[in-house]
Amino acid sequence: MYSVGVNSRQYNYNTTERVKTSAVKKTSSQPEIVTSSYVSNPIINTIPFNPSFTASALRTRMNSQEEKNKYNTILSALDKNSKKQMKELLKSGILLNSNSNDKSTVLDNLYKIATKERATGLPKEIILKDTITTLADPHVITQQFGDIPKEMKSELIDTYMSDHKMDKDKLIPRKLAQLDIDVEHSGTCVASSIEFNLAKKMPAEFARFVEGITSPRMAVDKTIQLKNLTDNTLDSIWLLNAFEVPYKMDDFNQAHLTFAPDKNAYIRAKIQVANRDGNERSVVDALMQGTLMQIGSQQTYDSLSDKRKGKFNQNDKGLIEFEKTFTESVVEDKNKISVTYQTVDDNARLIGYETDFDTMKRQISDALKLGENVIIGYTQINPDNEIINGHEITIIGEKYDKNGKLIYICNDTDDDIPNAVEYSAEYLLPKIHHAGLPQEVVKDDVKLVENWVEGFNSFNQMRKKAADKQVEKNAA
């Protein structure tokens, strides 16, 4: 877990408004070679999803009677459409994929969901259906919150006010609480992108996560290699402590982590059980995103309001780049590098780039050739080049059009399009603030700074700002 551009401004990635892409105005500090890269409209096309792309350790035939019995038991609990999806999962190799932390297969975890009790208020048939649907096509994952039914609104306002020690008898605090829980623009784009990547690249691990967080225990354990966080064990322990992830250690090589959603994620999930509308999150989305937001926000996320606290972020929505990289690293147990491409000043103004676009293209392409998706954070700016919004999407492939122009195939969890979309490289590259890349892709290009250093610096900077504000307040 490293960072490139450790001194760059950490921009908060959450959707402050529904994403609508726009052009980046050229500044004098931008590389001259990219003059033609600024276009007013992207190339956007939906493309069909091929589930066979997701399968690793491809196996399409069941080897034992036990597997056949599990398969038939699951089929007996499904409707016609889910049965069809289940058969496609077997045919594509996803169902018997075992790329999980404990080597269990997708089939093993679906069987547990189908036959064992789920957490209170979570019907096993809905969890099973949602999980199969997501694995059959991860592009259905969305970050759009469900609306709270009128008959539940007053009770949930009370719950929220109790959690935050607000005076329930006063009108203004009650109105503020109502505004907080009426989430219009979700800040879970980072979490939903990681959820998508897990479902697409590690389907067995995705199913294992779902089984764990929907079980009566409402948590899932994961063993990680500490070297995938930092080269130094003590620094890795610092990170785990800083992010307040519950863990145990048997030695200095591994740590056993426990991931769980915030308690209010289950309220959101139960709402979706009976009140889910067309483009809203599934029950599984609500719980997975709650889990991932908890990891990144140092266990401070609240699914009712979609807000968080935490040490490293002064904004109460979304996750910053450092938090995203930590979450991605521990969830996938891979050494992720966060490469910052944009140069942003202290006033959140885009003033240039850390490298040229050809290098960006090569690094993204090399990651894709390794079979890795690339989660990127991109920015939107106003006519003065001031960043007004940030969003995370996932690059899952690339191709060239008939004119020889590079096209990126992407997934966006905030576009209401349950398919992959395409953006021209000349449109997308100038907007990319950072990208999560495998270490081997960038190790020869840049000097790597371990991410715990960035976290420590961010923590100290925020603590200093808080102290300065307190001094000013006392002086006044």
C-alpha positions as MATLAB code, in Angstrom:
seq = 'MYSVGVNSRQYNYNTTERVKTSAVKKTSSQPEIVTSSYVSNPIINTIPFNPSFTASALRTRMNSQEEKNKYNTILSALDKNSKKQMKELLKSGILLNSNSNDKSTVLDNLYKIATKERATGLPKEIILKDTITTLADPHVITQQFGDIPKEMKSELIDTYMSDHKMDKDKLIPRKLAQLDIDVEHSGTCVASSIEFNLAKKMPAEFARFVEGITSPRMAVDKTIQLKNLTDNTLDSIWLLNAFEVPYKMDDFNQAHLTFAPDKNAYIRAKIQVANRDGNERSVVDALMQGTLMQIGSQQTYDSLSDKRKGKFNQNDKGLIEFEKTFTESVVEDKNKISVTYQTVDDNARLIGYETDFDTMKRQISDALKLGENVIIGYTQINPDNEIINGHEITIIGEKYDKNGKLIYICNDTDDDIPNAVEYSAEYLLPKIHHAGLPQEVVKDDVKLVENWVEGFNSFNQMRKKAADKQVEKNAA';
ca = [
       0.000    0.000    0.000;
       1.875    3.001   -1.292;
       1.195    6.488   -2.588;
       2.694    8.453   -5.439;
       2.376   12.198   -5.014;
       2.258   12.013   -1.230;
       2.299   15.785   -0.849;
      -0.623   16.295   -3.201;
      -3.861   17.653   -1.830;
      -6.211   14.869   -0.729;
      -9.488   15.575   -2.489;
     -12.663   14.080   -1.081;
     -14.443   11.664   -3.410;
     -18.182   11.668   -3.017;
     -21.036   12.590   -5.269;
     -22.267   16.024   -4.224;
     -24.619   15.960   -7.184;
     -25.535   13.396   -9.813;
     -22.555   12.946  -12.061;
     -22.699   14.899  -15.287;
     -19.353   15.103  -17.003;
     -18.046   18.342  -18.466;
     -14.939   19.642  -20.181;
     -11.712   20.572  -18.405;
     -10.479   24.031  -19.245;
      -6.840   24.130  -20.234;
      -4.413   25.997  -17.992;
      -0.932   27.223  -18.726;
       0.553   24.586  -16.440;
      -1.031   21.709  -18.320;
       1.220   19.756  -20.683;
       1.163   21.186  -24.193;
       0.903   17.714  -25.703;
      -2.689   17.362  -24.559;
      -4.221   20.274  -26.449;
      -6.540   17.962  -28.364;
      -7.542   16.018  -25.259;
     -10.139   18.500  -24.070;
     -13.482   17.742  -25.629;
     -16.922   18.808  -24.530;
     -18.602   15.426  -24.722;
     -17.459   11.874  -24.017;
     -18.023    8.900  -26.228;
     -20.538    6.928  -24.187;
     -21.952    3.637  -25.363;
     -23.403    0.806  -23.363;
     -21.856   -2.562  -24.096;
     -22.963   -6.082  -23.217;
     -21.450   -7.772  -20.193;
     -19.652  -11.058  -20.695;
     -19.608  -12.913  -17.369;
     -16.840  -15.226  -18.530;
     -14.405  -12.328  -18.150;
     -14.715  -12.618  -14.374;
     -13.845  -16.246  -13.944;
     -10.489  -17.312  -12.573;
      -9.372  -20.915  -12.056;
     -12.080  -21.821  -14.569;
     -14.079  -24.924  -13.652;
     -17.474  -25.591  -15.186;
     -18.236  -29.136  -14.025;
     -19.099  -30.271  -10.520;
     -16.695  -32.946   -9.313;
     -18.564  -34.444   -6.387;
     -22.022  -35.499   -5.323;
     -21.791  -32.956   -2.509;
     -21.437  -30.132   -5.033;
     -24.336  -31.493   -7.081;
     -26.518  -31.684   -3.981;
     -25.684  -28.089   -3.049;
     -26.439  -26.951   -6.590;
     -29.821  -28.693   -6.672;
     -30.744  -27.395   -3.220;
     -30.072  -23.827   -4.329;
     -31.984  -24.294   -7.596;
     -35.034  -25.504   -5.681;
     -35.198  -22.154   -3.856;
     -34.998  -19.956   -6.972;
     -37.468  -18.416   -9.385;
     -37.215  -18.970  -13.130;
     -34.904  -16.037  -13.859;
     -32.542  -16.798  -10.969;
     -32.345  -20.438  -12.062;
     -31.266  -19.274  -15.501;
     -28.622  -17.001  -13.960;
     -27.426  -19.845  -11.732;
     -26.930  -22.099  -14.741;
     -25.003  -19.330  -16.506;
     -22.777  -18.939  -13.445;
     -21.925  -22.638  -13.692;
     -21.364  -22.482  -17.441;
     -19.087  -19.432  -17.187;
     -16.955  -20.857  -14.375;
     -18.053  -18.308  -11.787;
     -20.086  -20.713   -9.642;
     -17.121  -22.978   -8.900;
     -14.626  -20.134   -8.606;
     -12.670  -20.481   -5.342;
     -10.691  -17.232   -5.329;
     -11.702  -16.480   -1.754;
      -9.840  -15.971    1.492;
     -10.731  -19.443    2.790;
     -10.826  -21.148   -0.656;
     -14.587  -21.641   -0.449;
     -16.408  -21.462   -3.777;
     -19.291  -19.269   -4.865;
     -21.405  -22.435   -4.672;
     -20.361  -23.058   -1.057;
     -21.373  -19.571    0.024;
     -24.638  -19.501   -1.917;
     -25.517  -22.807   -0.263;
     -24.921  -21.303    3.187;
     -27.121  -18.335    2.299;
     -29.865  -20.660    1.043;
     -29.838  -23.086    3.972;
     -28.748  -21.155    7.063;
     -30.567  -18.432    8.935;
     -29.820  -14.845    8.030;
     -29.711  -11.815   10.321;
     -33.072  -10.670   11.663;
     -35.213   -9.050    8.986;
     -33.139  -10.313    6.047;
     -35.041  -13.027    4.139;
     -32.637  -15.634    2.805;
     -34.486  -15.849   -0.525;
     -33.900  -12.125   -1.190;
     -30.230  -12.282   -0.171;
     -29.760  -15.331   -2.389;
     -31.481  -13.714   -5.367;
     -29.584  -10.418   -4.967;
     -26.239  -12.215   -4.722;
     -26.853  -14.359   -7.798;
     -28.087  -11.356   -9.793;
     -25.005   -9.334   -8.848;
     -22.582  -12.135   -9.687;
     -24.342  -12.752  -13.006;
     -23.806   -9.089  -13.913;
     -21.915   -6.845  -11.458;
     -22.916   -3.787  -13.496;
     -26.253   -3.822  -11.665;
     -24.453   -2.577   -8.533;
     -25.548    0.966   -7.764;
     -24.912    3.554   -5.081;
     -28.406    5.075   -5.245;
     -30.041    5.089   -1.808;
     -33.620    3.986   -1.338;
     -36.130    6.499   -0.021;
     -37.479    6.014    3.491;
     -41.213    5.113    3.580;
     -43.408    7.761    5.195;
     -44.629    5.374    7.873;
     -41.033    4.787    9.029;
     -39.764    8.367    8.814;
     -40.627    9.553   12.341;
     -39.204    6.438   13.989;
     -35.941    6.676   12.057;
     -35.600   10.377   12.813;
     -35.843    9.421   16.500;
     -33.232    6.693   15.999;
     -30.867    9.081   14.264;
     -31.330   11.792   16.892;
     -30.679    9.312   19.701;
     -27.509    8.084   17.988;
     -26.240   11.656   17.679;
     -27.514   12.874   21.063;
     -29.834   15.462   19.525;
     -32.783   16.990   21.395;
     -35.863   15.214   20.014;
     -38.250   17.821   21.405;
     -36.809   20.754   19.471;
     -38.114   21.534   16.013;
     -34.907   22.709   14.319;
     -32.741   19.709   15.350;
     -35.568   17.420   14.266;
     -35.745   19.090   10.867;
     -31.969   18.826   10.487;
     -32.151   15.129   11.327;
     -34.824   14.642    8.682;
     -32.667   16.391    6.082;
     -29.711   14.196    7.044;
     -31.526   10.891    6.569;
     -33.229   11.943    3.321;
     -30.125   11.080    1.303;
     -30.320   12.459   -2.235;
     -26.726   12.197   -3.439;
     -24.820    9.169   -2.233;
     -21.187    9.461   -1.158;
     -20.500    5.731   -1.545;
     -18.931    5.822   -5.016;
     -15.612    4.511   -3.650;
     -17.328    1.722   -1.726;
     -19.573    0.736   -4.627;
     -16.590    0.695   -7.010;
     -14.710   -1.655   -4.681;
     -17.881   -3.744   -4.342;
     -18.088   -3.979   -8.139;
     -14.434   -4.938   -8.440;
     -14.798   -7.653   -5.806;
     -17.869   -9.138   -7.516;
     -16.255   -9.042  -10.943;
     -12.725  -10.174  -10.145;
     -13.160  -12.235   -6.964;
     -16.710  -13.642   -7.118;
     -16.112  -16.287   -4.443;
     -14.805  -13.657   -2.033;
     -17.765  -11.417   -2.823;
     -20.169  -14.266   -2.037;
     -18.233  -15.027    1.157;
     -18.524  -11.395    2.268;
     -22.271  -11.401    1.609;
     -22.744  -14.665    3.491;
     -20.870  -13.307    6.506;
     -22.462   -9.875    6.827;
     -25.990  -11.234    6.292;
     -25.517  -14.046    8.834;
     -26.658  -13.690   12.469;
     -23.055  -12.769   13.316;
     -23.295   -9.806   10.884;
     -19.560   -9.807   10.151;
     -16.940  -11.480    7.991;
     -13.335  -12.348    8.872;
     -10.391  -11.950    6.537;
      -6.740  -12.940    6.855;
      -4.353  -10.543    5.122;
      -0.629  -10.482    4.485;
       0.857   -7.506    6.334;
       3.374   -6.958    3.522;
       0.441   -5.903    1.348;
      -0.002   -2.860    3.573;
       3.609   -1.811    4.163;
       7.089   -3.325    4.074;
       7.406   -2.906    7.833;
       5.189   -4.902   10.199;
       4.988   -2.130   12.787;
       3.847    0.327   10.135;
       1.142   -2.116    9.032;
      -0.016   -2.412   12.627;
      -0.086    1.392   12.855;
      -2.404    1.483    9.851;
      -4.745   -1.162   11.260;
      -4.903    0.685   14.561;
      -5.392    4.043   12.849;
      -8.325    2.686   10.844;
      -9.650    0.946   13.971;
     -10.246   -2.330   12.161;
     -10.681   -5.152   14.713;
      -7.846   -7.637   14.237;
      -5.785  -10.410   15.810;
      -2.245  -11.524   15.021;
      -0.643  -14.953   15.356;
       2.699  -13.821   13.950;
       4.331  -10.865   12.218;
       3.307  -11.953    8.726;
      -0.478  -12.089    8.888;
      -3.389  -10.389   10.592;
      -6.934  -11.682   11.009;
      -9.343   -8.804   10.410;
     -13.067   -8.524   11.081;
     -15.248   -6.443    8.763;
     -18.836   -5.449    9.523;
     -21.341   -2.844    8.346;
     -22.465   -0.054   10.643;
     -25.611   -0.968   12.571;
     -27.773    1.415   10.548;
     -26.809   -0.365    7.333;
     -29.218   -3.079    8.453;
     -31.999   -0.500    8.729;
     -31.277    0.594    5.165;
     -31.150   -3.040    4.029;
     -34.485   -3.878    5.661;
     -36.091   -0.887    3.942;
     -34.923   -2.296    0.607;
     -36.421   -5.704    1.398;
     -39.961   -4.395    0.943;
     -39.573   -0.943   -0.609;
     -36.914   -1.160   -3.298;
     -37.625    0.839   -6.448;
     -36.120    0.233   -9.872;
     -32.768    2.041   -9.798;
     -32.123    1.795   -6.065;
     -29.549   -0.264   -4.208;
     -30.255   -3.904   -3.498;
     -30.213   -5.291    0.035;
     -26.735   -6.650   -0.700;
     -25.531   -3.267   -2.019;
     -26.671   -1.508    1.153;
     -24.776   -3.933    3.395;
     -21.647   -4.249    1.264;
     -21.292   -0.492    0.891;
     -21.913    0.002    4.603;
     -19.123   -2.486    5.326;
     -16.639   -0.855    2.955;
     -17.456    2.658    4.163;
     -16.865    1.499    7.744;
     -13.418    0.203    6.815;
     -12.395    3.422    5.069;
     -13.923    5.859    7.567;
     -12.242    4.387   10.648;
     -15.515    2.755   11.769;
     -17.446    6.054   11.873;
     -19.890    5.673    8.977;
     -23.646    6.059    9.441;
     -25.796    4.527    6.697;
     -28.866    6.486    7.774;
     -27.307    9.817    6.815;
     -24.512    8.586    4.510;
     -22.130   10.644    6.665;
     -18.937    9.815    8.498;
     -16.355   11.215   10.880;
     -12.795    9.923   11.239;
      -9.195   11.049   11.575;
      -8.171   11.683    8.000;
     -11.076   13.493    6.383;
     -12.565   16.850    7.310;
     -15.476   16.272    4.946;
     -18.416   14.286    6.329;
     -19.189   12.516    3.024;
     -17.282    9.941    1.015;
     -13.687    8.740    1.311;
     -10.432   10.438    0.398;
      -7.771    8.797   -1.747;
      -5.741    7.500    1.216;
      -8.823    5.897    2.781;
      -9.821    4.372   -0.546;
      -6.377    2.800   -1.014;
      -6.403    1.277    2.470;
      -9.884   -0.159    1.945;
      -9.004   -1.598   -1.448;
      -5.767   -3.103   -0.095;
      -7.288   -4.939    2.882;
     -10.424   -6.087    1.042;
      -8.465   -7.562   -1.868;
      -5.313   -8.364    0.164;
      -3.194   -6.828   -2.577;
      -0.465   -4.226   -2.558;
      -2.240   -1.303   -4.199;
      -0.490    1.870   -5.311;
      -2.389    5.136   -5.355;
      -0.929    7.238   -8.163;
      -1.916   10.914   -8.179;
      -1.978   12.424  -11.663;
      -3.473   15.875  -11.144;
      -1.727   18.784   -9.454;
      -4.217   20.625   -7.253;
      -3.397   23.745   -5.228;
      -4.570   24.580   -1.705;
      -7.678   26.249   -3.119;
      -8.798   23.030   -4.837;
      -7.809   24.429   -8.219;
      -6.493   22.157  -10.963;
      -3.180   23.680  -12.052;
      -1.497   20.869  -13.977;
      -0.451   17.231  -14.069;
       2.227   15.164  -12.380;
       3.020   13.225  -15.558;
       2.174   13.162  -19.259;
      -0.875   11.438  -20.681;
       1.173    8.832  -22.559;
       2.534    7.577  -19.232;
      -0.977    7.496  -17.794;
      -2.165    5.467  -20.789;
       0.691    2.993  -20.456;
       0.211    2.470  -16.726;
      -3.533    1.886  -17.063;
      -2.989   -0.424  -20.037;
      -0.309   -2.427  -18.207;
      -2.644   -2.913  -15.232;
      -5.433   -4.146  -17.509;
      -3.022   -6.579  -19.191;
      -2.286   -8.036  -15.748;
      -6.000   -8.765  -15.390;
      -6.571   -5.930  -12.917;
      -9.396   -3.427  -13.063;
      -8.361    0.153  -12.339;
     -10.482    2.205   -9.949;
      -9.951    5.878  -10.755;
     -11.019    9.086   -9.086;
     -11.904   11.845  -11.505;
     -12.749   15.476  -10.938;
     -15.168   18.002  -12.362;
     -14.206   21.660  -12.493;
     -15.837   25.026  -13.060;
     -14.660   27.597  -15.659;
     -11.976   28.771  -13.203;
     -10.524   25.249  -12.959;
     -11.778   24.907   -9.381;
     -12.764   21.363   -8.472;
     -16.467   21.226   -7.684;
     -17.065   17.487   -7.601;
     -15.259   14.171   -7.480;
     -16.345   10.675   -8.420;
     -14.941    7.144   -8.611;
     -15.447    4.778  -11.538;
     -13.716    1.592  -12.658;
     -11.832    1.050  -15.914;
     -12.378   -2.601  -16.846;
     -10.980   -2.705  -20.383;
      -9.777   -0.775  -23.399;
     -10.054   -0.934  -27.178;
      -9.425    1.169  -30.279;
     -12.207    2.490  -32.483;
     -12.193    2.439  -36.290;
     -10.253    5.718  -36.316;
      -7.522    4.352  -34.068;
      -8.613    6.305  -30.992;
      -8.244    4.682  -27.582;
     -11.512    3.923  -25.784;
     -11.823    2.946  -22.115;
     -14.534    0.493  -21.098;
     -15.793    1.551  -17.671;
     -18.288    0.853  -14.938;
     -20.033    3.732  -13.168;
     -22.233    2.974  -10.161;
     -23.942    6.375  -10.343;
     -25.154    6.589  -13.936;
     -28.362    4.519  -13.712;
     -27.013    2.382  -16.569;
     -26.680   -1.298  -15.572;
     -24.095   -1.932  -18.279;
     -20.511   -1.057  -19.036;
     -20.001    2.306  -20.735;
     -17.269    3.633  -23.006;
     -15.318    6.893  -22.724;
     -12.717    8.148  -25.153;
      -9.250    8.385  -23.619;
      -8.926   11.982  -24.804;
     -12.015   12.831  -22.770;
     -11.267   10.830  -19.623;
      -7.505   11.155  -19.087;
      -7.480   14.907  -18.281;
     -10.095   14.310  -15.584;
      -8.284   11.521  -13.706;
      -7.025   12.709  -10.339;
      -5.736    9.343   -9.123;
      -5.721    5.658   -9.978;
      -5.247    2.493   -7.948;
      -2.576    0.420   -9.703;
      -0.572   -2.746   -8.982;
       2.893   -2.014   -7.620;
       4.645   -3.780  -10.498;
       3.078   -1.361  -12.987;
       4.560    1.816  -11.505;
       7.593    0.745   -9.473;
      10.065    1.680  -12.229;
       8.390    4.999  -13.064;
       8.198    6.781   -9.746;
       9.509    6.949   -6.219;
       7.072    5.128   -3.962;
       6.131    6.569   -0.595;
       4.539    4.129    1.826;
       0.937    5.044    2.467;
       1.244    5.029    6.242;
       3.479    8.109    5.837;
       0.674    9.876    4.007;
      -1.807    8.870    6.673;
       0.450   10.041    9.471;
       1.037   13.378    7.726;
      -2.689   13.843    7.048;
      -3.512   13.043   10.659;
      -0.981   15.574   11.963;
      -2.154   18.251    9.522;
      -5.772   17.827   10.574;
      -4.802   17.850   14.248;
      -2.834   21.075   13.717;
      -5.755   22.715   11.899;
      -8.108   21.730   14.706;
      -5.692   23.165   17.279;
      -5.350   26.406   15.300;
      -9.131   26.760   15.122;
      -9.390   26.225   18.870;
      -6.746   28.909   19.486;
      -8.675   31.331   17.257;
     -11.904   30.477   19.062;
     -10.326   31.028   22.474;
      -8.805   34.319   21.330;
     -12.198   35.540   20.156;
];
